[in-house]
């Protein structure tokens, strides 16, 4: 095990709230072929469980066949909204499901997609795994995500600088490449939570990647040859061009395949406006067809004195 993997193993095993762990266990029990559940995102960082929790459920293989199965293999992940009664009351989460093998391939940077390695270079918790082998596979995949992110940070960042400057340059680029509601300034919010962690992570990522780099105090300077830099920049340009189209394709797919979309929209609307939304059987089955009625009700609600 490399120093990078040792750091990530400890980080992934860090304690989370009992309620979040209970939620993960419920997701695993409901998912055929579940191998591991990773908890990530803002509620992990803040501990505020009143918002939407984020989980990745990693499986042994795609769990659908036919057209949905083909979409799952190409426009992953499958996304669903879940509500679970826990020791802390009713919690809500977005659960993204995909095969562990696909997750690993994306983490290694072998796809045009940036979302996996850009997210899982950030802190996460491995809150459930089927066995020790599955746990080790997830640790290796997350380490691959960190190595991939570190390599792009070296190319997209400054010629010389502190680790946070490299990470900041990377996140600003990935946020611009993806179709996201957050702005590129989100990078600063991510980095300010645990700056020491980010400072320690980059040298470990470069060492694991086999990079040679100078270190003078906190200043780092990777020794990248011209051919490697040109290759990585060409790969980044391809990912930047495909980022928004890929995200839009996933949103289009989710419009028809998001399990629990009506319940998620109802919770979101009530949370932000105070207007209760009844989730009828029709709205549950046909959230897109039902949306104009809900939007009309919302417009009337907002006009109320």
Secondary structure, DSSP 8 states (H G I E B T S, - for coil): --HHHHHHHHHHTS---HHHHHHHHHHHHHSTTEEEEEEESHHHHH--TTSEEEEEEEESS----HHHHHHHHHS--EEEEEEEEETTEEEEEEEEEEEHHHHHHHHTT-SS--HHHHHHTS-EEEEEESSHHHHHHHHHHHHHHHHHHHHHHHHHS-SSB-HHHHHHHHHHHHHHHS--SS-TTHHHHHHHH-HHHHHHHHHHHHHHHT--EEEETTEEEE---HHHHHHHHHHHHHHHHHHHHHHHHHHHHHHHH-BTHHHHHHHHHHHHH-------HHHHH-HHHHHHHHHHHHHHHHT--
